[in-house]
Amino acid sequence: MKILIAVDGSTFGAKALDYALGNPAMFGQATLTLIHVAQPLPPRAAAAVGAEIVAAQYAHEHDEALRAARDRLKAAGRSAAEVLKIGHPGTLVAQEADMGGHDLVVMGSHGHGALVGLLLGSTVSKVLATSKKPVLVVR
């Protein structure tokens, strides 16, 4: 089983990873992949600083977002592949799940408010609406 875990450096992404790591009966033999989706820099700003600086910024943001996740994986004796995408998180998480051959997406939810956008968050809502793969939302 291949599991895609959305991680953004927040406590919500950490809960998603912790759920997968904390349930070895279900996920102990699974291949894990962490995905982080960075928001694109405005085109004018990206052009002004140059491609090399933009790439370095995305790499730095990716490392910061996954730092705690890497520590959690190491403590659990597990490893995971990593994917960095640039763009809209909901769209790209669903796309990676579908095109990357993953069997399940695990995501954290903000879990507050009454409206779907607030209850699940716009990223989770988008993945639920567009992914052809099952999505496990952890609160």
Buried (B, 14 or more C-beta within 10 A) or exposed (E): EBBBBBBBBEEBBBBBBBBBBEEEEBBEEBBBBBBBBBEEBEEEEBEEEEEEEBEEBBEEBBBEBBEBBBEBBEEBEBEBEBBBBBEBBBBBBBBBBBEBEBEBBBBBBBBEEEEEEEBBBBBBBBBBEBBEBEBBBBE
